[in-house]
């Protein structure tokens, strides 16, 4: 049960004044469903304004606060143009206060002629006249504008304004309870951090590094502590020791010799499976390093021991790809493999459910459908989770209910992760790393090409297809955005289809599953020569005949994502090429990242460099929000503070009496505050 002291923070946002059904929608879009979420909705930046006596003291482009007296209202002749209020400063300089659309009605009320007003906003020039467009604040004498010299700027969604969010944040901060300190006293004093409630308030008032760091540290400490509790709980649980006799694995007819890294990982997994304590291991492998074969070896150990194994994939495309790969690899063994997704209905589904229950199905591959309540197993002993970052720890813990005893867990990720983030996301797991490539894999020729040469690239793709080869074309999003010039998959598909006809197919996440599957099947079978897609093809798609990858507006993607996309080609014996199309306005960081892509194909190095480059705070790409399980801590803070938080969590568990001590009681509150309470549930055996 959540401690009562936190109840005010976990109340719904409707309990805040002014929040009704109309305002709740845009708040929900931002993930602000409870008072706690609003309190932790930290400003993206701050606007700092300078008070000036007159316009001569101000610079164009500067944020200012100034006293102005309106002299004239001018409406646009057409009715669609801007509404301007001419106003003068203390020495007679004229400035236009400019409004568009419905805001003009507000201007008439706020700015009566002849009455002085304090105006806050950005000073610009239009023609020969100075102007402030849509002033941020307009107040009468004695108003609050001078008190808003430093004002937070929050992320918004349609229907929200900065003043409205500021007001809700103020209400939320007024509900902060007095919580006990959970940070180790020596660490707390050394860092000079404020108390928890003070830190939250300071973080909303201005740039305060110590307040921000303290809040980030809290989140990292909660995460480290929860992962330690998972690990400790796992050691206490009883699993099923699995020892195979090698009979099925001996029948595998692999087309190549396993690499040293694959053999080492198989040995590590076999060692874990032989123990009574359930395995919790992460298999990290670069693109094309051969994780699937290692996973199959592990699953065959379970089948040799008379048990069942399951492979969980995050998407249907990936589940079907795994099913086909495993079925082909395991064909000589005679092992019964089935596929189950949310689309399977009726008799086909019933047949699979019966096979899992009576044990006639040895290996099941599927989406989350394989762990629904209606699915029961005869004796599930091993769960393999692919693309682990798509599943939270809490979801993983739910899987343990499907076996007679807690199943062993092997998590896999094709995204090489920097050491720091591995500790942050998988601190409860042992790690195996596939850092060698199978023999015969050729390096991919990576080139950076200006978007201006798009017509040449299309011609090149045409020649590539005419030679009988296949290609991918990746765009950053599905549809064009009204305010941004971003390449969209649907528009690019329409143009390429007009040029190349039915040889072009389209895949993106918003397509119906059957349309997506049909397009993928045509491409995999070689009927279609060009696949236009969003990043939905980033993982799992394996078409050896595809040897050209075009990534449009490559500067919008992170390094790790570019590396994953590039890894869709170079999967056969033919030489492959990756073209990174870049836009005209390329930042220095963007230039450096694309140069790194040309320079190296080492995913682990690229992951470290990606983290270093993102540490500066530049928003690098479409996957930014999904990269870490943290809402408060930035990548820079994770790198700096996670080792400290990890040590602090270990001190609490090993020296300071764990969660039963006085500090431990405070740490329990912390776990609930950051919704890592599955760690507390484990401690209770729940």
N, C-alpha and C positions, 0 to 999 in steps of 0.2 A: 504493500500500500504506500502511495506517495505521502510523505510527511505533510501534516496539516498546514504547517507554516508556509508551504509552497502553493497552497490552493488559490490565493488571490492571483498569483502569476499564471496559473493554468486555467483561469476563467476564460470563457469565450470573449472575443473582441466586442460582441454586442453589449457586454457589461460596461463598456466605456461610453461616456456621454457622446451623443451625436452619431453613433454607429447603428444604422438600421440596415434593412435588406439591400438598399441601393448602394451604400458604402461598403457593405460586407463583400460584395463581389470583387471589386478591385483589390481589396485587402487580401482576400483569399488567393488571388492571382499571384501576389507577392509572397505567399506562404505565411501571411500574418493572420493566423486564425485564433491566437490566444494573446493575452496580455503580455506574456513572456516574450513572444515573437516580436511584438511591437517595441518592447524595451531593448531588445537585442538587434533591432533594425538600425544599425549604426550608419552614420552619414557616409556617403561616398567621398565627399570633400566639403570644404567650407568656403564661403564667400566672405572675404574680408573687405569692408568698406571704410573709406576715409571721409571724415566730416570736413567739408570745405565751406568757407564764408561766402565765396562767389565762384563763378565759372572760370575766371581767369586762373584760379589756383589748381584747377583740375586738368587732367590729361585725357585725350580721347582714348576710349577703351577701358577707362578706369571705373571701378565700382565706387560710388560716392553716396554721401548723405548731404543734402543741401536744402536750405529754406528757399522756396520759390512762391511767387504770387501770380496766380493766373490773370491774364489780361484779355484773352480772347479765345473763343471756341470756334473751330473751323471743321465743318462736316465736308466729306468728299462729295463732289457734284454727282458722281455716278451712283452713289449709294454703296458701292463695293470697295471704294478706296479707304485709306486710313482716316481716322478721326483724330484731329490734332488740337491740343490745348496749348496755346502760347503762354509762356510764363516768364517772369523776369526775376533776376536775383537781386541782392541787396544794392548793387551798384548799376542796375539797369540792363545787364546783359540778358538777351532773349534766348530761351530754350524751348523746343517743342516737346511736349509729352504726347507720345503717339500711341494710339490704340487701334486694334483691328477687330472686325467682327462684332460680336455681341458685347465685348468689353467696353465699347463706346458708351453704352448706357450707364455703366459704372462711372466712367469719367465725368459725366455730367453731374452726378451726385457728389463725387469726391472732390471736385476741383471748381468750386464756385468762383466766379470772377471777383477779384479784389480781396480775397481772403487768403492769408499766408498759409502754406502747407509745407510740412517736412516731406521730402521726396527721396526715396532710396532706389538706386538702380545703376545701370551701366551707361556711361556717357559716350555717345557716338556722334557721327556727323552724317547728315543727309544733304547733299549739295552744299549750299553755303551755310546751312543752319545746324547748330548743335541740337541733338535730340536724345531723349531717353525713351526707348520703346517698351511699352508695358511695364511701368515702374513696379518694382517688387513691393514697395510699401508707399502709401500716401496717408499722412496723418496730420491732424491739426496741431496747433501749439501745445506743447506739453505731452505730445504723443510718444510712442515707444521707439521710433526709428533710430534715434541716437543710441538706444540700448542694443540695437541689432547690428553693431559694427562687424561682428563675426557671426555668421549665420550658417547653420548646417544645410547641406543639400542632400536630400534623400532620393533613393531609387523610387520611381513612381510607376503606376500603371494607369491606364485610361480611367478617368473619374476621380483621381486623387490630385491634390495640389500640395505644394510645399507647406503652406500654413496649416492645412488640415492634418498632414502627417505630423508636423511639429506639435500641434495641439494634442494629438493622440499619444505621442511619445511622452509629452509632459504628464499626461494623466497616468500612463503606465509607470513612469518613474516615481510617481507619487504613491504607488502601491507596493514599492519594494519593501520586503520584510527585513528585519535585522537578523542576518544569518551568521552562524559561528564561522570562524576562520578555518579553512581546510588546508591551506598551504603551510608546509613545514616552517616553523618560526625563523630558523636560521636563513632559509631561502628568502622568506618574506622580507626580513630586515635587510639582507644583502642587496636585494633588488630595489628597495625603496618604493615598493608598490603601494597604491592606496587600497583601502578596504573595498570589498566587493561592490557595495551599493554606491560608494563614492566614485569608484572607477567607471561604473555605468553612466553616472550623471556627467562626469568630466568628459567622457568619450563623445557625448552629444553636444558639449559646449564649444569645443575647439580642438585643434591638433594637439593631442596629449599622448605622446608615445608610451609613457609609463602606464597610463590607464588602459590603452589598447593592448599593450603587452600582457597586462595582468588578466584581462578578459580572455585573450587567446590562450594564455597559460592554463586558465581554469578548464577550458574546453579540452586541451591536450592532456591535462592531468586526469580528467574524467575518462577520456578514451583509453589512456594507458592503464589506468586502474581497472577498467572494465575488461580489457583484454587479458590482464593478469589473472583476473577472477575466472575468466573462461578457461585459461590454461590450467589453473589450479583445479578447477572443477573437472576438467577432462582427465587429469591424472587420477582423480578419485573414482571415476566411472569405470565400470567393467564392460569391456568390449569382447569381441570374439577373436582369439588368436588365430590367424590364418596362415597355414603353411601348405603350399601347393607341392605336388610331386613333379612338376615340370612337364607332364605328359602333353598338355594342350599347347604350351608355349613351344615345345619341340616341333610341333606340326606347322608352326608359322613359316610361311615361305616369303620372307621379306626380300624386296628387290635390291637391298643394299645392307651393308654391315652397319650395325649401330655405332654411333660415335662414342668416344670415351665419356662424354658428358651424359649421354643417354644411359650407358651401362652403369655409370656411377649413381645416377638418379634412381634407376631400377633397384640397385642394391640398397640404397637408403630407404626406399619405399618398402621393399621386402622385409627389411629389418624392423620397420614400424609395424607392418601387418602381423608380424610374428608375436608382437607383444599383446598383453591383455588390455593395457590402456589404449583407448581408441586413438588411431593416428589423426593428427591435424597437421597436414603438410601442404605447402604451396609449391607448385612446380612452375617456375618462371622460365619462359623460353622466348627467345627472339623469334621474329617471323620466319617460319619455315625450318625451325630447329628440331622439329619432330616430337612435339608433345603428345600427339595422338597415339603414336606407337608405344610410348612409355605408359600412357594411361591404359592402353589395351593390355600390356603385360601385367599391370597391377590388377585389372579386372579379371584376367585369366587365372591369377593366383586365387582369387575369391571363388571362381567357378571350380577350379581344381580341388578346392577345399569343400566342395559341395554346397556353396552358398550362391547368392545372387549379387549382382552389381548394377548400379544405375548411373547414367551420365546425364547431368542436367545442363541444358544450354539456355541462354537468355532469349533467343529468338527462334522462330520456326525455320528460317533459312539455315541458321547454324545447326539446329537439331537435325534437319534432313541431310545436311552436308556430312555431319558426323556419322549418321546412320549408314549412309552409303559407303563412307571410308572404312568404317569398322566392319561392315558386312563383307566388303571385298578383302580386307586384310585377314579377317578371321574365318574366311570360307573353308580353308583346309582343316580347321579344328572341329567343325561340326557344331559349334556352339550356337544356340538359338538366340537370335537378337531381334528385338522388336522396337518399333517407333510409336510413341504416344504423344500427341499434342492436343491442344484444346479443340482442334477441328475434327478429331476422330469422334464419330457418333455411332449409335445403333449397334448392330451385330459385330462390326469390326472392333469397336471399343470393348464390348462385352467379352469378346474372344481374348483380347489382350489382358483384360483384368483377370479373367479366369486363369490364363497362363501364368500370370505373376503369382496368383494365389496358390496354384497347385505346383508351382516350381518348374513347369515345362519351359518357361522363358528364363534364360540364364542372365541375359543382359538387356536392360531397357534403356533406350535413348529418348529424350524428350524435353519439353519445356516444363515450366512449373506444374503442368498438369500431372506429372508422374508422382507428385507429392500431395495431391488433393485428398480430402478425407475418404472419398469413395475408393481410393486405390490402396490395396493391401498386398503384402508380399509374404511368400512362404518363409524366406529367411534372408533378408537384405543385410549384407555385411560390409559393403563398400559403396560410398557415394563419391562420384567424380563431378566436380562443379567447374564448368568451363566459363571463361571470362568472369572470374571471381568478383571483379570490381562492380559488376552489375547486381550483386546480391549482398545484403548486409549481414552482419554477424547474427542478428536476431533471427533472420530467415534461415541461416545455416543451422541454428540451434533447433529449429522446428523439425529438421529432418531426422533428428535422433529418435523421434517417436515411431519411425517406420520399421525399425528393426527389432528383433527379439531383445537384443542388447544394443547399446549405442554403436551405430555403424562407424567404420573408419571413414575419414574424409580426406580426399585429395582434391585440392583446389588448383586450378590452372589459370594462368594469364599469359596472353601473347604480347602484353605490353610490358617491356622492360621498365622496371620501376627503380628510381634512385633509392639508395640505402635508407635515407631518412624516411621516405614515404612508405617503404616496405615496413619499417618499424611502426609507423603511424597506423597503417591499414591492416597489417597482418602480424601484429606483435605477439599474438598468441600461437603463431604457427612456426613450425620448422620450415626451412626453405631449401629446395633443390633448384639448381640453376643450370639450364642448358645453354652453355656459352660457346658451343662449337656448332658449325653448320655441317649438315650431311655432305658427303663427297659428291662432286659433280655439279653442285650449285654454282652457276656463273654470277659474277657481280653484275648489277644492273647499271646501265649507262644512264646517269641522271644529269639532265640539262635544265637550265633556267632560261625561259623564253619570255619576251615581253608580250603582253596581251595585244599590243598593236599588230603582232604578226599572226593573229588568229586565223586569217584566211590561208596563210601558208601551212599552218598546223592542220587545218581541215583537209587541205590538199594532201598532206603527208599521211593523214589517217586513211584517206581514200586509197592511196597507193598501197598502204599496209594491208588493208582489207582485200584489195585486188590480188595480192600475192597469196591469199588464202589464210592469213593470220587474223587473230582477233585482238580487240582493244577495249579498254575501259575509258570512260570520260566522266570525271567526278566534278560536281559543282557544290558550292558551299550550302545551298539551301534548295527547298522544293520550288517555291514561287518567289518572284521578284517582290521586294518590299518597296512601298510607295516612296519612302524617303531615302533609300539607299540604292546605289548602283551595284547590286550583288548578282553574280551569275546564278541563275536558277535552273534547276534540272529540267523542269517542264518546258521552259522556253528553248533551252539548248537542244532538247530532244526533238522539239517540233522542227527546228531548223535543220538538224542533221538528218532527220527522217525524210524531210522534203528533198534533201540532196541524195541520200543513199537508200531510201525506200525501206522495205521490210527487213533489211539487214540490221536495223537499229531497234533496240528494245530499251525500255525504261524501268528502273526499280527505285523506289524510295519508301520511306517508312509509313507514309500515309495511304499507300495503295492497299487495296483489299488483298488479303493473303493469297487468294487463288490467282489473282493477276500477277502478283509478285513472283509466286512459284512458277507460273507459266513462263514468264519472261526469263527467269533464271534457268529453267529447264531448256529453253530454246538456246540460250547462250552456252550452257554447259555441254549441250549436244552438238554445238558447232553450227546450228541452223542460223543463228544470229551472229553477226561478226562484231557488232559494237554495242556495248552496254553503257548507257548513260545512267548515272546514279548519284545519290547523295552519299554520305558516309555510312549508310546502312551496309555497304559492302566492305566496311573496314576490317572486319574479322571473319574468318571461316570460309570465305568464298575461295574455292580452289579449282581453277580452270587452267591446267598446264599449257594449253594452246594459246592463251592470252599473253602476248609479249609486249604490249604497249600500254602505258598508263599516262593519261593526260589529266592533270589536276589544275582546274581553273581557279584563279585568284588564290594561289598557294600561300600567299603571305597571311591569309586569314586563318590558317590552321596552325596548331602547335606542332613542334618537331615530332613528338611521339606519334601524333596522328598521321602526319605526312609519311612517317616511316612505316606505319601499319598499312596505309593505302598503297605505298610503293611495293610492299610485300605481296600484293595480289598478283604481281607479275614476277618473272624469274623463277617460276615453279617447275619449269620443264628443262629440257636440255638446250633449247634455243636461246640465243642472246636476246635480252629484253632491254627496253628503254622506258624511262620515266621523264615526262616533260612537265616541268613546274611553270605554269603560266602566271606571271606576276603583273600586278597593276602598276600604274605610273607612279603613284605616291607611295614610295617604299621607305619606311623608317630605317634608321641605322641598325636597329635590332632585327627588323625584318630581313634586311640585307644579309646580316651575319647568320641568321638561321638558315636561309636558303643556301648560303655558301657552305654551311656545315652539311646540308643534305647532299651536296655535290661531292663533298670531301670524304664522307664516311658512310658505311652501311652497318656500323656497330650500334645496335639498338640501345645497349646499355650506356654507351658513351653519349648518344643523343639524348637519352633520358636525363642524364646528369646535366648536360648542357641546357636542356629545356628548363630544368628547375633553376639553374643559375640565371638564365636570361629572364625568366619570369619573376625572379626575386625582386627585380627593379620595379615591379608593379604594373608593367605594361600588359594590357589584356591581349592575349596572343591568339586566341582562336575559339572555335565553336565548342570545344570540349571543356573550356575553363571550369564551368560550374560542376562538372562531373568528375573532376580529377581527384578530389580528396573528399573524405567524409566529413569535412569541417565547414561550419557556417561562419564562424567568427575568425578563426586563425587563417592568416594568409600563408602562401607558400614560403615567404621570407620568414615569417614567425615560426612556422613549422620547423624550418631548418635550424633556426636559432634556439628555440625554446623546447623542442620535443625531447632532446637528450636530458635536459634538466627535469622535465615533467616525468619522464620514464624513471629516472633515479629517485625522484620524490615518491612516486607510487611504490617503488620497490622498498624504500625506507619505511613507508607506512605499513606495508604488508609484513616485512621481515623484522623490523626493529620496534615500531611504534604500536604494536598490538592489533594491527589489521583493522577491520571495520567495527570491532567490539570496543576499541579504545575511545577516548574522548575526541581525538582528532578524527578517528574512524567514523564516529557518529556524524561529524560535519561532512566527511567525505561521502557518506551515504546520501546526504542532501544534495551534494554536488552531482552525484550520479543521476539522481532523479531530475535535477535542474537541466542537465544536458541530455536527458532521455537515454542514458546508458544504464537504465535500471535493470536491464536483463542481467547485468553483473550481480545485482543484489538478489534477484530471483534465483540465480544459480547457487548463491551462498546459502539460501534457505532450502535448496533442494527442490525448488518449484520449477 
